[in-house]
Amino acid sequence: METLAEIKTETETEVEVEVVIAGAGPTGLMLAYELTLAGVETLVLEKLPQRVEQVKGGAIQPRTAELLESRGLLEPLLHRVTSRDPAGGHFAMLPVPLDCTPWRTRHPYTIGIPQWEIEEVLENHATAAGARILRGIAFSGVESYDDGVIVKAEGLKVRARYLVACDGGHSTVRKQLGLPFPGRPGTHQAVLADIRLSAASSLVPQQTGHISTLTRRAGSYWSMLVPLGDDRYRFTFGRTDETDQTDHTDHTSNDRDAPITHAEIAAALQAVYGDETTLCAVDNSSRFSDATRQLENYRAGRVLFAGDAAHIHPPLGGQGLNLGIQDAFNLGWKLAAAVQGRAPSNLLDSYHAERHPVGAQVLHHTSAQRVLADPNPSEDVAALRDIFTDLLRLPDTNRHMAGLISGLSLRYALPGEHPLTGQRMPDTDLLTEAGPARLSALLTSGHAVLLDLAKAVPADLRLPPQVDFVRATCPDDVGATAVLIRPDGYVCWATSGSTADDDALLAATTSTLTTVR
């Protein structure tokens, strides 16, 4: 990590890079890694002087785990997993685990890792790849032109080809540009705290499991208490007798910034888990609401938006961190192609076209979960919960919801008639000319991969340098003899014939990946 002093010139603090990113959360750091992996000069500006060591949304969904593994980033994260039993995902905290095994994934369970540790691993790899990260630098303004941007941040002036705002739900970049953030304001407020207990009653969970086993309601409180090991817990709570009509995307609201006291947390803890439960210390705490909002367009000229800067939603189903990281995977290779002058027409605009509907879908189903998970449900909502719980026990319904929540069922609307087009490519075992390998290992370079499983593609076919040609055999039937896989793991061309149509393959390459050959 560089300091401001290391990049000052003698006359003024001015920097020129290809891409500047506002925000060093999981989305911004993932994007920084993707860009530097592709050879793009990248600078990240973060207003906080140091990382906040709070668990927050520390849940990696199966699809996100697959993507991280495709860059070699999952293994270092797995060393930091919090102790937990394998448990399926959930929809609205209903007591039926979601089963992801029908989706042919090596990671069928949510992986619990504190968010700050995810950020640390991503930052280490991003800086090792060449990204520069400046902390304690608050964004203050942006000037956007046809050929680039000028970003101002506490006396620092950065000239760049593009700016990507990954600066959270209260995005300063979004507000500076005056972009509307339509949606619904928060109706309930809650507290998230990393705590330590000096004494615990029998009501306190001793081990992790399905989320439905970790939630309780007592008195005027609802809560979720997740064991993190030893005396540490992740405590989420709110009141059932209050509503919050403040808009938590507006910095003029003071309620969100109201101090969270030791007494406030202790009162909630004892109300739900008994007087025998004693709060020893509060390591970190923050407030959040169930506001739901989404930008109308993820691109404003040379400024793009990703993660919570583009969308916010109720924190149900473990979606936020994962949605942001997947935004970064979709945007990274496209933005790199645009910066390096090899992007097909409208490739960068396809980021919005592909990811905005995904964000809208998450907002839609988290709003539904918000109703079903109401800690003080009406008689009608309670009946709906019972019906939906029964539905989740049906294999087809469970499979559908598991694919939706995990991200494994996502399919982009890409051109092409083959059934695999637009779908993720499962991490299958392969036997390549170099020996045994898994598909994920072929994607670590950040390149696209043309995988030929039946010698359907001529060996001398001229491909762009950003497309790796691999011939292999596979013990599983993947549903095609050859597939062209984007850097983010989605199929953009496939054939089931014994001989590939070279013209169609090259057309798909130049129209969806790169114009350089």
Residue pairs with C-beta under 8 A, 6 or more apart in sequence:
1 123
1 127
1 133
1 134
1 135
2 132
2 133
2 134
3 134
4 13
4 134
4 136
4 137
4 156
7 13
7 15
7 132
7 134
12 157
13 155
13 156
13 157
14 156
14 157
14 158
14 159
15 43
15 156
15 157
15 158
15 159
16 158
16 159
16 160
17 41
17 42
17 43
17 132
17 158
17 159
17 160
18 35
18 40
18 41
18 42
18 160
18 161
18 162
18 339
19 35
19 40
19 41
19 42
19 43
19 160
19 161
19 162
19 163
19 164
19 335
19 339
20 42
20 43
20 44
20 45
20 149
20 151
20 158
20 160
20 162
20 163
20 164
21 28
21 31
21 32
21 42
21 43
21 44
21 45
21 163
21 164
21 166
22 28
22 45
22 139
22 151
22 163
22 164
22 165
22 166
22 167
22 171
22 172
22 173
22 309
23 44
23 45
23 46
23 165
23 166
23 167
23 168
23 307
23 309
24 44
24 45
24 46
24 48
24 51
24 119
24 123
24 133
24 135
25 119
25 166
25 168
25 307
25 308
25 324
26 115
26 118
26 119
26 122
26 307
26 321
26 324
26 325
27 166
27 306
27 307
27 308
27 309
27 324
27 325
27 327
27 328
28 44
28 46
28 164
28 166
28 167
28 306
28 307
28 328
29 44
29 119
29 122
29 123
29 126
29 133
30 122
30 324
30 325
30 328
30 329
30 332
31 164
31 166
31 306
31 328
31 331
31 332
31 335
32 42
32 44
32 122
32 126
32 131
32 133
33 71
33 73
33 122
33 125
33 126
33 129
33 131
33 332
34 71
34 328
34 329
34 331
34 332
34 333
34 336
34 446
35 42
35 131
35 332
35 335
35 336
35 339
36 42
36 126
36 129
36 130
36 131
37 71
37 129
37 332
37 445
37 446
38 332
38 333
38 336
38 337
38 340
38 446
39 336
39 340
40 335
40 336
40 339
40 340
41 130
42 126
42 130
42 131
42 132
43 131
43 132
43 133
43 134
43 158
43 160
44 126
44 131
44 132
44 133
44 134
45 134
45 137
45 139
45 151
45 153
45 156
45 158
46 133
46 134
46 135
46 136
46 137
47 136
47 137
47 138
47 139
47 167
47 172
48 135
48 136
49 135
49 136
50 135
51 116
51 119
51 120
51 123
52 116
52 284
53 114
53 116
53 283
53 284
54 114
54 115
54 116
54 192
54 194
54 283
54 284
54 285
54 286
55 114
55 115
55 116
55 194
55 228
55 234
55 284
56 114
56 115
56 116
56 192
56 286
56 321
57 115
57 315
57 318
57 320
57 321
58 82
58 112
58 113
58 114
58 115
58 117
58 118
58 234
58 321
59 110
59 111
59 112
59 113
59 318
59 321
59 322
60 68
60 77
60 110
60 111
60 112
60 113
60 118
60 321
60 322
61 89
61 110
61 318
61 319
61 322
61 405
61 406
61 407
62 100
62 103
62 105
62 107
62 108
62 109
62 110
62 406
62 407
62 408
63 105
63 322
63 326
63 406
63 407
63 408
63 410
63 424
64 321
64 322
64 325
64 326
64 407
65 74
65 107
65 111
66 105
66 106
66 107
66 424
66 427
66 440
66 489
67 325
67 326
67 329
67 488
67 489
68 74
68 77
68 325
69 75
69 106
69 107
69 427
69 440
70 427
70 440
70 443
70 444
70 489
71 443
71 444
71 446
72 444
73 121
73 122
73 125
76 121
76 124
76 125
77 111
77 113
77 117
77 118
77 121
78 111
80 113
80 114
80 117
80 121
81 111
81 112
81 113
82 112
82 113
82 114
82 208
82 228
82 229
83 207
83 208
83 227
83 228
83 229
84 112
84 207
84 208
84 209
85 207
85 208
85 209
86 109
87 97
87 109
87 110
87 208
87 209
87 210
87 211
88 97
88 98
88 99
88 100
88 108
88 109
88 210
88 402
89 97
89 98
89 100
89 109
89 110
89 317
89 318
89 402
89 405
89 406
90 96
90 97
90 98
90 210
90 211
90 212
90 317
90 405
91 98
91 317
91 365
91 369
91 372
91 388
91 392
91 401
91 405
92 316
92 317
92 368
92 369
92 370
92 371
92 372
92 373
92 385
92 388
93 211
93 212
93 215
93 316
93 369
93 373
94 212
94 372
94 385
94 388
94 389
94 392
95 210
95 212
95 389
96 389
96 392
96 393
96 398
97 210
98 392
98 398
98 401
98 402
98 405
98 406
99 108
99 398
99 399
99 402
100 107
100 108
100 109
100 402
100 403
100 406
100 408
101 108
102 399
102 402
103 399
103 402
103 403
103 406
103 408
103 409
104 426
105 406
105 408
105 426
105 427
106 427
110 318
112 208
114 228
115 321
118 321
123 133
126 133
127 133
134 156
137 153
137 154
137 156
138 153
138 154
138 172
139 151
139 152
139 153
139 167
139 172
139 173
139 176
140 152
140 153
140 154
140 172
141 151
141 152
141 176
142 149
142 150
142 151
142 152
142 163
142 173
142 176
142 177
142 303
143 149
143 150
143 152
144 163
144 177
144 300
144 301
144 302
144 303
145 302
146 301
146 302
147 161
147 302
148 159
148 160
148 161
148 162
148 302
149 159
149 160
149 161
149 162
149 163
149 302
149 303
150 157
150 158
150 159
151 157
151 158
151 159
151 160
151 163
152 158
161 302
161 339
162 302
162 303
162 304
162 335
162 338
162 339
163 173
163 302
163 303
163 304
164 303
164 304
164 305
164 306
164 331
164 335
165 171
165 173
165 174
165 303
165 304
165 305
165 306
165 309
165 310
166 305
166 306
166 307
166 309
166 324
166 328
167 173
167 309
168 307
168 308
168 309
169 248
169 249
169 291
169 293
169 308
169 309
169 312
170 248
170 249
170 251
171 305
171 308
171 309
173 303
173 305
173 309
174 181
174 295
174 305
174 309
175 251
177 300
177 303
179 295
179 296
179 300
180 295
180 296
181 249
181 293
181 294
181 295
182 293
182 294
182 296
183 291
183 292
183 293
183 294
183 312
183 363
184 291
184 292
184 293
184 367
185 245
185 246
185 247
185 248
185 249
185 289
185 291
186 244
186 245
186 246
186 247
186 248
186 289
186 290
186 291
187 243
187 244
187 245
187 289
187 290
188 238
188 242
188 243
188 244
188 289
188 290
189 238
189 242
189 244
189 246
189 248
189 255
189 256
189 287
189 288
189 289
190 236
190 237
190 238
190 287
190 288
190 289
191 235
191 236
191 237
191 238
191 260
191 264
191 265
191 268
191 285
191 286
191 287
192 234
192 235
192 236
192 285
192 286
192 287
192 288
193 234
193 235
193 236
193 260
193 265
193 282
193 283
193 284
193 285
193 286
194 228
194 232
194 233
194 234
194 235
194 282
194 283
194 284
194 285
195 232
195 233
195 234
195 235
195 265
195 269
195 279
195 280
195 281
195 282
195 283
196 231
196 232
196 233
196 279
196 280
196 281
196 282
196 283
197 204
197 231
197 233
197 277
197 278
197 279
197 280
198 231
198 278
198 279
198 280
199 276
199 277
199 278
200 273
200 276
200 277
200 278
201 273
201 274
201 275
201 276
201 277
203 216
203 272
203 273
203 274
203 277
204 225
204 233
204 273
204 277
205 213
205 214
205 225
205 226
205 227
206 227
207 227
208 214
208 226
208 227
211 224
214 224
214 225
214 226
215 222
215 223
215 224
216 222
216 223
216 224
216 225
216 272
216 273
217 223
217 240
217 272
217 375
218 271
218 272
218 273
219 271
219 272
220 239
220 240
220 241
220 271
221 237
221 238
221 239
221 240
221 268
221 271
221 272
222 237
222 238
222 239
222 240
222 272
222 375
222 376
223 235
223 236
223 237
223 238
223 268
223 269
223 272
223 273
224 234
224 235
224 236
224 237
225 233
225 234
225 235
225 236
225 272
225 273
226 233
226 234
226 235
227 233
228 234
231 280
232 283
235 265
235 268
235 269
237 265
237 268
237 269
237 272
238 375
240 375
240 376
241 376
244 255
244 289
246 253
246 255
246 256
246 289
247 253
247 291
248 255
248 256
248 288
248 289
248 291
249 291
249 293
249 312
255 287
256 287
256 289
258 287
260 282
260 285
260 286
260 287
262 279
262 282
265 279
265 282
265 285
266 279
269 277
269 279
270 277
288 315
290 314
290 315
290 370
291 312
291 314
292 312
292 313
292 314
292 363
292 366
292 367
293 311
293 312
294 310
294 311
294 312
294 356
294 359
294 360
294 363
295 305
295 309
295 310
295 311
297 352
297 356
298 304
298 305
298 306
298 310
298 351
298 352
298 355
298 356
299 305
299 348
299 349
299 351
299 352
304 331
304 335
304 348
304 351
306 324
306 327
306 328
306 331
306 355
307 323
307 324
307 327
307 328
308 320
308 324
310 327
310 355
310 359
311 323
311 359
311 362
311 363
312 320
313 319
313 320
313 362
313 363
313 366
313 367
314 366
314 367
314 369
314 370
315 366
316 366
316 369
316 370
316 373
317 365
317 366
317 369
317 405
318 405
319 362
319 366
319 405
322 407
323 358
323 359
323 362
326 355
326 358
326 407
327 355
327 359
329 487
329 488
329 489
330 351
330 354
330 355
330 488
331 351
331 355
332 446
332 487
332 488
333 446
333 486
333 487
333 488
334 343
334 347
334 348
334 350
334 351
335 348
335 351
337 343
337 344
337 347
337 348
337 466
337 513
337 514
338 347
338 348
342 464
342 466
342 514
342 515
342 516
343 514
343 515
344 510
344 511
344 512
344 513
344 514
344 515
347 512
354 412
354 413
358 410
361 404
365 404
365 405
371 381
371 384
372 381
372 384
372 385
372 388
374 381
377 385
391 397
392 398
392 401
400 409
402 408
403 409
408 424
410 424
411 422
411 423
411 424
412 422
412 490
413 422
414 421
414 422
414 490
414 491
414 492
414 512
415 421
415 508
415 511
415 512
416 422
416 492
416 493
416 494
416 508
418 480
418 491
418 493
418 494
418 495
418 496
419 479
419 494
420 478
420 479
420 480
420 483
420 491
420 494
421 491
421 492
421 493
421 494
422 490
422 491
422 492
423 490
423 491
424 489
424 490
424 491
425 439
425 451
425 478
425 483
425 485
425 489
425 490
425 491
426 439
426 478
427 438
427 439
427 440
428 438
428 439
428 474
428 476
428 478
429 436
429 437
429 438
429 474
429 475
429 476
430 436
430 437
430 438
430 439
430 442
430 451
430 470
430 472
430 473
430 474
431 437
431 472
431 473
431 474
432 470
432 471
432 472
433 471
433 472
437 472
439 449
439 451
439 485
442 449
442 451
442 468
442 470
443 449
443 485
443 487
443 489
445 468
446 487
447 466
447 467
447 468
447 487
448 466
448 467
448 468
448 484
448 485
448 486
448 487
448 492
448 509
448 513
448 514
449 467
449 468
449 470
449 484
449 485
450 457
450 463
450 467
450 468
450 469
450 470
450 482
450 483
450 484
450 485
450 505
451 470
451 472
451 482
451 483
451 484
451 485
452 469
452 470
452 471
452 472
452 481
452 482
452 500
453 471
453 472
453 473
453 474
453 478
453 480
453 481
453 482
453 483
454 481
454 482
454 498
455 471
456 481
456 482
456 495
456 497
456 498
456 499
456 500
457 469
457 482
457 500
457 502
457 505
458 500
458 502
459 471
461 469
461 502
461 505
461 506
462 517
463 469
463 509
463 517
464 509
464 513
464 514
464 516
464 517
465 516
466 513
466 514
466 516
467 484
467 509
467 513
467 514
479 494
479 496
480 494
480 495
480 496
481 495
481 496
481 497
481 498
481 500
482 494
482 495
482 500
482 505
483 491
483 493
483 494
484 491
484 492
484 493
484 494
484 505
484 508
484 509
484 513
485 491
485 492
486 492
486 512
486 513
492 508
492 512
492 513
493 504
493 505
493 508
493 509
493 512
495 501
495 504
495 505
506 517
509 517
510 517
